[in-house]
Amino acid sequence: MKIVELIGGLGNQMFQYAFLEALKEKFPDEEIMSDCSLFRDYKLHNGLAIARIFGIELPQAPLEQIKKMRWYTDRYRLSRILIRLPFQRKTMCVEPLNMRYNDTVLTQPGDRYFSGYWQNHIYFDCIAEKIRQIYKFPDITEPRSKELLQKLGETQNSVAVHIRRGDYVKNWMFKNICTEEYYRKSIARLTLNGRCYTYFLFSDDIPWSREHIAPMLEHAPHFFVDWNRGADSYIDMQLMSNCRNQILSNSTFSWWSAYLNQSAETIIAPAQWLNLPLAVRLQMPEWVLV
């Protein structure tokens, strides 16, 4: 049996489940299951969202099996301490902080418990189209988003600009990467071809975006998408994935909106993703880095 821990926001869950699907592809004769038990104590974001949004039936590992394969607790913060202890069960496989690619995860048979985010497309490149099919969004019914989706289809040079602030503002791992200068350079890079673009700004901090990002757009038409909140916040990812161009923030939510975008012309991403020395490039090879 192989067990994949699921935790975090929507983008992280999508990476973890894509990793789980890759394990199913590589080990067809083994049981590949999930551990969602930490969501009982996880207060951030919108809970276990992928099952609800994408209709995924998560195979939940039995608790007694989980306890055999990792040092177990149902407390989220304590679990983050336990996975970093130097002495682990032999079955435990923890993703290193620098996210270095580990080829043994897709080649080593037998019991293993995987804890990490696995934010590397190489893990699931072998089933990329399957993943995109799994992550098919439901039809939009909310009137404003439905109208905007139609507008995006009619706008030839649409640009989704994602501004992630919220918990990123004070978190040392994420802050000071997607600065005003990053967005200024990204807009300048996009407009080198002389085209006229229409911008759609998605953010968890619309007032800040109006004050700091909107002036960079000068006289270009731009619109703020500020109504998808709570359990409906995933609709922003869906809408961004329907824009012809994107300027990403350093978030997994932003990453997946671009990965699922099947008609993108230009996708711009920050050259630095985290305030950590990473051993991998998390951005897709075809993205323009700024």
FIKOL-502923 format. One record per residue (C-alpha): residue number from 0; x, z, y. Coordinates in steps of 0.001 Angstrom, whole numbers. Example, Ala and Ser with C-alpha at 12.3 -4.5 7.8 and 13.67 -1.06 7.14 Angstrom:
2
<atom num="0" xx="12300" zz="7800" yy="-4500"/>
<atom num="1" xx="13670" zz="7140" yy="-1060"/>
This chain:
290
<atom num="0" xx="0" zz="0" yy="0"/>
<atom num="1" xx="1046" zz="-717" yy="3557"/>
<atom num="2" xx="-567" zz="1123" yy="6461"/>
<atom num="3" xx="-441" zz="80" yy="10125"/>
<atom num="4" xx="-1105" zz="2690" yy="12801"/>
<atom num="5" xx="-3516" zz="1538" yy="15515"/>
<atom num="6" xx="-3393" zz="3245" yy="18894"/>
<atom num="7" xx="-3236" zz="2374" yy="22595"/>
<atom num="8" xx="-5244" zz="63" yy="24809"/>
<atom num="9" xx="-6766" zz="-3280" yy="23877"/>
<atom num="10" xx="-3555" zz="-5308" yy="24257"/>
<atom num="11" xx="-1573" zz="-2925" yy="22054"/>
<atom num="12" xx="-4314" zz="-2890" yy="19432"/>
<atom num="13" xx="-4240" zz="-6689" yy="19373"/>
<atom num="14" xx="-488" zz="-6685" yy="18683"/>
<atom num="15" xx="-866" zz="-4092" yy="15950"/>
<atom num="16" xx="-3713" zz="-5918" yy="14244"/>
<atom num="17" xx="-1866" zz="-9258" yy="14466"/>
<atom num="18" xx="1039" zz="-7495" yy="12754"/>
<atom num="19" xx="-1359" zz="-6201" yy="10082"/>
<atom num="20" xx="-2624" zz="-9743" yy="9467"/>
<atom num="21" xx="968" zz="-10968" yy="9117"/>
<atom num="22" xx="1563" zz="-8310" yy="6466"/>
<atom num="23" xx="-1518" zz="-9522" yy="4589"/>
<atom num="24" xx="-87" zz="-13042" yy="4652"/>
<atom num="25" xx="3331" zz="-11936" yy="3376"/>
<atom num="26" xx="2098" zz="-9440" yy="762"/>
<atom num="27" xx="-1098" zz="-10900" yy="-748"/>
<atom num="28" xx="-891" zz="-8625" yy="-3801"/>
<atom num="29" xx="-661" zz="-5366" yy="-1845"/>
<atom num="30" xx="-3290" zz="-3304" yy="-54"/>
<atom num="31" xx="-2827" zz="-3647" yy="3714"/>
<atom num="32" xx="-4778" zz="-1006" yy="5598"/>
<atom num="33" xx="-5036" zz="598" yy="9030"/>
<atom num="34" xx="-4818" zz="4159" yy="10311"/>
<atom num="35" xx="-7141" zz="4675" yy="13269"/>
<atom num="36" xx="-7332" zz="8466" yy="12967"/>
<atom num="37" xx="-5482" zz="9181" yy="16237"/>
<atom num="38" xx="-8346" zz="7748" yy="18288"/>
<atom num="39" xx="-10201" zz="11032" yy="17704"/>
<atom num="40" xx="-7747" zz="12634" yy="20152"/>
<atom num="41" xx="-6833" zz="9644" yy="22330"/>
<atom num="42" xx="-8429" zz="9850" yy="25776"/>
<atom num="43" xx="-6948" zz="6763" yy="27469"/>
<atom num="44" xx="-8493" zz="3305" yy="27881"/>
<atom num="45" xx="-11670" zz="2437" yy="25964"/>
<atom num="46" xx="-11069" zz="3674" yy="22439"/>
<atom num="47" xx="-10805" zz="1422" yy="19402"/>
<atom num="48" xx="-11908" zz="-1773" yy="21113"/>
<atom num="49" xx="-10875" zz="-4646" yy="18832"/>
<atom num="50" xx="-13505" zz="-3907" yy="16189"/>
<atom num="51" xx="-16270" zz="-3897" yy="18786"/>
<atom num="52" xx="-15087" zz="-6937" yy="20777"/>
<atom num="53" xx="-13946" zz="-9272" yy="18005"/>
<atom num="54" xx="-16122" zz="-8058" yy="15137"/>
<atom num="55" xx="-13102" zz="-7071" yy="13062"/>
<atom num="56" xx="-13719" zz="-4906" yy="10004"/>
<atom num="57" xx="-10711" zz="-2619" yy="9894"/>
<atom num="58" xx="-9680" zz="-1504" yy="6399"/>
<atom num="59" xx="-9175" zz="2245" yy="6940"/>
<atom num="60" xx="-6581" zz="3927" yy="4716"/>
<atom num="61" xx="-7664" zz="7128" yy="2938"/>
<atom num="62" xx="-6439" zz="10257" yy="4718"/>
<atom num="63" xx="-4753" zz="11605" yy="1606"/>
<atom num="64" xx="-2716" zz="8385" yy="1355"/>
<atom num="65" xx="-1717" zz="8570" yy="5024"/>
<atom num="66" xx="-490" zz="12127" yy="4536"/>
<atom num="67" xx="1720" zz="10998" yy="1649"/>
<atom num="68" xx="3424" zz="8347" yy="3749"/>
<atom num="69" xx="4037" zz="10025" yy="7138"/>
<atom num="70" xx="4230" zz="13458" yy="8766"/>
<atom num="71" xx="574" zz="13691" yy="9659"/>
<atom num="72" xx="-1303" zz="15132" yy="12607"/>
<atom num="73" xx="-4526" zz="14061" yy="14253"/>
<atom num="74" xx="-3144" zz="15064" yy="17681"/>
<atom num="75" xx="-1916" zz="12030" yy="19607"/>
<atom num="76" xx="841" zz="13664" yy="21687"/>
<atom num="77" xx="2207" zz="15615" yy="18731"/>
<atom num="78" xx="2247" zz="12440" yy="16657"/>
<atom num="79" xx="4542" zz="10785" yy="19239"/>
<atom num="80" xx="7013" zz="13644" yy="18722"/>
<atom num="81" xx="6807" zz="13534" yy="14928"/>
<atom num="82" xx="7597" zz="9813" yy="14675"/>
<atom num="83" xx="10879" zz="10354" yy="16570"/>
<atom num="84" xx="12176" zz="13134" yy="14317"/>
<atom num="85" xx="15428" zz="12151" yy="12553"/>
<atom num="86" xx="14085" zz="13142" yy="9138"/>
<atom num="87" xx="11196" zz="10942" yy="8038"/>
<atom num="88" xx="9435" zz="10068" yy="4816"/>
<atom num="89" xx="11115" zz="7165" yy="3051"/>
<atom num="90" xx="7933" zz="5190" yy="3466"/>
<atom num="91" xx="7939" zz="5588" yy="7274"/>
<atom num="92" xx="8914" zz="2585" yy="9423"/>
<atom num="93" xx="9019" zz="3301" yy="13154"/>
<atom num="94" xx="9560" zz="497" yy="15659"/>
<atom num="95" xx="12715" zz="1259" yy="17707"/>
<atom num="96" xx="12310" zz="1874" yy="21415"/>
<atom num="97" xx="14258" zz="-1308" yy="22238"/>
<atom num="98" xx="11764" zz="-3255" yy="20048"/>
<atom num="99" xx="14550" zz="-4928" yy="18061"/>
<atom num="100" xx="13105" zz="-7381" yy="15525"/>
<atom num="101" xx="13129" zz="-5932" yy="12016"/>
<atom num="102" xx="12944" zz="-8636" yy="9360"/>
<atom num="103" xx="12509" zz="-6108" yy="6541"/>
<atom num="104" xx="8929" zz="-5382" yy="7607"/>
<atom num="105" xx="7849" zz="-8798" yy="6337"/>
<atom num="106" xx="10128" zz="-8902" yy="3281"/>
<atom num="107" xx="10310" zz="-5411" yy="1770"/>
<atom num="108" xx="7558" zz="-4768" yy="-800"/>
<atom num="109" xx="6101" zz="-1406" yy="-1696"/>
<atom num="110" xx="4594" zz="1546" yy="133"/>
<atom num="111" xx="5309" zz="1641" yy="3884"/>
<atom num="112" xx="3700" zz="3169" yy="6943"/>
<atom num="113" xx="4248" zz="1289" yy="10221"/>
<atom num="114" xx="4172" zz="3068" yy="13586"/>
<atom num="115" xx="4803" zz="1010" yy="16711"/>
<atom num="116" xx="3310" zz="-1658" yy="18927"/>
<atom num="117" xx="5138" zz="-4647" yy="17356"/>
<atom num="118" xx="4997" zz="-6556" yy="20640"/>
<atom num="119" xx="6916" zz="-9553" yy="19356"/>
<atom num="120" xx="5193" zz="-12831" yy="18590"/>
<atom num="121" xx="7814" zz="-13589" yy="15915"/>
<atom num="122" xx="6076" zz="-11124" yy="13602"/>
<atom num="123" xx="2920" zz="-13261" yy="13556"/>
<atom num="124" xx="4193" zz="-16750" yy="14454"/>
<atom num="125" xx="3512" zz="-17781" yy="10858"/>
<atom num="126" xx="-230" zz="-17254" yy="11400"/>
<atom num="127" xx="-500" zz="-18015" yy="15121"/>
<atom num="128" xx="-3598" zz="-20204" yy="14838"/>
<atom num="129" xx="-5312" zz="-17677" yy="12576"/>
<atom num="130" xx="-4684" zz="-14959" yy="15159"/>
<atom num="131" xx="-6162" zz="-17100" yy="17919"/>
<atom num="132" xx="-9232" zz="-17680" yy="15751"/>
<atom num="133" xx="-9612" zz="-13967" yy="15046"/>
<atom num="134" xx="-9399" zz="-13197" yy="18759"/>
<atom num="135" xx="-12298" zz="-15419" yy="19740"/>
<atom num="136" xx="-14233" zz="-13735" yy="22519"/>
<atom num="137" xx="-17999" zz="-13298" yy="22285"/>
<atom num="138" xx="-20173" zz="-15348" yy="24608"/>
<atom num="139" xx="-20372" zz="-13924" yy="28116"/>
<atom num="140" xx="-23849" zz="-12748" yy="29080"/>
<atom num="141" xx="-23108" zz="-10769" yy="32258"/>
<atom num="142" xx="-24437" zz="-13021" yy="35077"/>
<atom num="143" xx="-21479" zz="-12847" yy="37492"/>
<atom num="144" xx="-18879" zz="-13400" yy="34780"/>
<atom num="145" xx="-20932" zz="-16180" yy="33228"/>
<atom num="146" xx="-21140" zz="-17920" yy="36604"/>
<atom num="147" xx="-17401" zz="-17441" yy="37155"/>
<atom num="148" xx="-16583" zz="-18880" yy="33728"/>
<atom num="149" xx="-18457" zz="-22040" yy="34683"/>
<atom num="150" xx="-16639" zz="-22150" yy="38031"/>
<atom num="151" xx="-13272" zz="-21881" yy="36267"/>
<atom num="152" xx="-14177" zz="-24854" yy="34113"/>
<atom num="153" xx="-14918" zz="-26877" yy="37233"/>
<atom num="154" xx="-11815" zz="-25778" yy="39177"/>
<atom num="155" xx="-8883" zz="-28053" yy="38348"/>
<atom num="156" xx="-6068" zz="-25951" yy="39831"/>
<atom num="157" xx="-7287" zz="-22442" yy="39092"/>
<atom num="158" xx="-4801" zz="-19557" yy="39023"/>
<atom num="159" xx="-5436" zz="-16147" yy="37477"/>
<atom num="160" xx="-3363" zz="-13466" yy="39187"/>
<atom num="161" xx="-3237" zz="-10182" yy="37285"/>
<atom num="162" xx="-2243" zz="-7072" yy="39246"/>
<atom num="163" xx="-1894" zz="-4012" yy="37012"/>
<atom num="164" xx="-1543" zz="-724" yy="38863"/>
<atom num="165" xx="-3408" zz="2414" yy="37773"/>
<atom num="166" xx="-1169" zz="4349" yy="35366"/>
<atom num="167" xx="1699" zz="1879" yy="36001"/>
<atom num="168" xx="2281" zz="3149" yy="39543"/>
<atom num="169" xx="3912" zz="6414" yy="38437"/>
<atom num="170" xx="4997" zz="5612" yy="34884"/>
<atom num="171" xx="8781" zz="5170" yy="34878"/>
<atom num="172" xx="8627" zz="2650" yy="32060"/>
<atom num="173" xx="6472" zz="133" yy="33958"/>
<atom num="174" xx="6703" zz="788" yy="37688"/>
<atom num="175" xx="8579" zz="-1283" yy="40294"/>
<atom num="176" xx="8627" zz="-4428" yy="38149"/>
<atom num="177" xx="5618" zz="-6429" yy="39356"/>
<atom num="178" xx="6270" zz="-5690" yy="43012"/>
<atom num="179" xx="4975" zz="-7534" yy="46051"/>
<atom num="180" xx="8192" zz="-9566" yy="45945"/>
<atom num="181" xx="7459" zz="-10632" yy="42367"/>
<atom num="182" xx="4031" zz="-11961" yy="43353"/>
<atom num="183" xx="5433" zz="-13635" yy="46469"/>
<atom num="184" xx="8097" zz="-15447" yy="44425"/>
<atom num="185" xx="5598" zz="-16372" yy="41713"/>
<atom num="186" xx="3168" zz="-17923" yy="44188"/>
<atom num="187" xx="6046" zz="-19813" yy="45826"/>
<atom num="188" xx="7278" zz="-21031" yy="42432"/>
<atom num="189" xx="3813" zz="-22258" yy="41478"/>
<atom num="190" xx="3282" zz="-24169" yy="44728"/>
<atom num="191" xx="6590" zz="-26058" yy="44615"/>
<atom num="192" xx="4698" zz="-29126" yy="43390"/>
<atom num="193" xx="2624" zz="-29222" yy="46587"/>
<atom num="194" xx="-744" zz="-28813" yy="44886"/>
<atom num="195" xx="-3585" zz="-26840" yy="46398"/>
<atom num="196" xx="-4615" zz="-23963" yy="44172"/>
<atom num="197" xx="-7635" zz="-21678" yy="43950"/>
<atom num="198" xx="-6702" zz="-18103" yy="43100"/>
<atom num="199" xx="-8714" zz="-15577" yy="41112"/>
<atom num="200" xx="-7358" zz="-12045" yy="41435"/>
<atom num="201" xx="-7936" zz="-9532" yy="38640"/>
<atom num="202" xx="-6870" zz="-5953" yy="39207"/>
<atom num="203" xx="-7630" zz="-2303" yy="38552"/>
<atom num="204" xx="-6781" zz="-1707" yy="42220"/>
<atom num="205" xx="-8705" zz="-4244" yy="44287"/>
<atom num="206" xx="-8164" zz="-2488" yy="47670"/>
<atom num="207" xx="-4365" zz="-2618" yy="47199"/>
<atom num="208" xx="-4577" zz="-6255" yy="46112"/>
<atom num="209" xx="-6629" zz="-7184" yy="49176"/>
<atom num="210" xx="-4085" zz="-5558" yy="51463"/>
<atom num="211" xx="-851" zz="-6668" yy="49811"/>
<atom num="212" xx="-1479" zz="-9814" yy="47736"/>
<atom num="213" xx="-4255" zz="-11663" yy="49553"/>
<atom num="214" xx="-2132" zz="-12229" yy="52721"/>
<atom num="215" xx="398" zz="-14139" yy="50608"/>
<atom num="216" xx="-2237" zz="-16731" yy="49809"/>
<atom num="217" xx="-2605" zz="-17652" yy="53490"/>
<atom num="218" xx="-5425" zz="-20183" yy="53736"/>
<atom num="219" xx="-5762" zz="-20917" yy="50009"/>
<atom num="220" xx="-9219" zz="-20137" yy="48588"/>
<atom num="221" xx="-9167" zz="-16905" yy="46603"/>
<atom num="222" xx="-11669" zz="-14631" yy="44922"/>
<atom num="223" xx="-11564" zz="-11048" yy="43651"/>
<atom num="224" xx="-12983" zz="-10237" yy="40227"/>
<atom num="225" xx="-13898" zz="-6579" yy="40517"/>
<atom num="226" xx="-16958" zz="-5925" yy="38389"/>
<atom num="227" xx="-15768" zz="-5765" yy="34759"/>
<atom num="228" xx="-15123" zz="-2100" yy="34085"/>
<atom num="229" xx="-15100" zz="315" yy="31173"/>
<atom num="230" xx="-16211" zz="-1221" yy="27882"/>
<atom num="231" xx="-16617" zz="-4600" yy="29617"/>
<atom num="232" xx="-13080" zz="-4716" yy="31037"/>
<atom num="233" xx="-11994" zz="-7087" yy="28228"/>
<atom num="234" xx="-14041" zz="-9808" yy="29953"/>
<atom num="235" xx="-11251" zz="-10017" yy="32548"/>
<atom num="236" xx="-8881" zz="-11044" yy="29737"/>
<atom num="237" xx="-11397" zz="-13640" yy="28616"/>
<atom num="238" xx="-11798" zz="-15064" yy="32124"/>
<atom num="239" xx="-8039" zz="-15142" yy="32798"/>
<atom num="240" xx="-7521" zz="-17065" yy="29560"/>
<atom num="241" xx="-9754" zz="-19811" yy="30969"/>
<atom num="242" xx="-7638" zz="-20441" yy="34075"/>
<atom num="243" xx="-5337" zz="-23468" yy="34201"/>
<atom num="244" xx="-2450" zz="-21377" yy="35552"/>
<atom num="245" xx="-1588" zz="-17696" yy="35366"/>
<atom num="246" xx="627" zz="-15166" yy="37109"/>
<atom num="247" xx="999" zz="-12253" yy="34719"/>
<atom num="248" xx="1742" zz="-8597" yy="35146"/>
<atom num="249" xx="3968" zz="-6732" yy="32685"/>
<atom num="250" xx="1091" zz="-5563" yy="30520"/>
<atom num="251" xx="-51" zz="-6441" yy="27018"/>
<atom num="252" xx="-3529" zz="-7125" yy="28436"/>
<atom num="253" xx="-1969" zz="-9818" yy="30619"/>
<atom num="254" xx="211" zz="-11077" yy="27736"/>
<atom num="255" xx="-2742" zz="-11721" yy="25467"/>
<atom num="256" xx="-4745" zz="-13465" yy="28175"/>
<atom num="257" xx="-1912" zz="-16004" yy="28374"/>
<atom num="258" xx="-1317" zz="-16258" yy="24616"/>
<atom num="259" xx="-4993" zz="-17063" yy="24062"/>
<atom num="260" xx="-5058" zz="-19616" yy="26885"/>
<atom num="261" xx="-5297" zz="-22995" yy="25171"/>
<atom num="262" xx="-5387" zz="-25138" yy="28334"/>
<atom num="263" xx="-2694" zz="-23555" yy="30492"/>
<atom num="264" xx="-356" zz="-25703" yy="32563"/>
<atom num="265" xx="1937" zz="-23052" yy="34006"/>
<atom num="266" xx="2224" zz="-19392" yy="33044"/>
<atom num="267" xx="4513" zz="-17225" yy="35150"/>
<atom num="268" xx="5683" zz="-13859" yy="33843"/>
<atom num="269" xx="8078" zz="-11182" yy="35102"/>
<atom num="270" xx="11612" zz="-11705" yy="33812"/>
<atom num="271" xx="11880" zz="-7949" yy="33282"/>
<atom num="272" xx="9074" zz="-6513" yy="31176"/>
<atom num="273" xx="9938" zz="-2804" yy="30933"/>
<atom num="274" xx="12392" zz="-365" yy="32463"/>
<atom num="275" xx="14148" zz="-211" yy="29112"/>
<atom num="276" xx="17027" zz="-2240" yy="27651"/>
<atom num="277" xx="15066" zz="-4419" yy="25238"/>
<atom num="278" xx="16640" zz="-6194" yy="22290"/>
<atom num="279" xx="14012" zz="-8958" yy="22325"/>
<atom num="280" xx="12337" zz="-11254" yy="24810"/>
<atom num="281" xx="8671" zz="-10288" yy="24788"/>
<atom num="282" xx="7616" zz="-13272" yy="26904"/>
<atom num="283" xx="6775" zz="-16541" yy="25153"/>
<atom num="284" xx="9513" zz="-19208" yy="25320"/>
<atom num="285" xx="7388" zz="-21642" yy="27336"/>
<atom num="286" xx="6550" zz="-19183" yy="30103"/>
<atom num="287" xx="8300" zz="-19410" yy="33463"/>
<atom num="288" xx="10156" zz="-16173" yy="34219"/>
<atom num="289" xx="10428" zz="-14812" yy="37775"/>
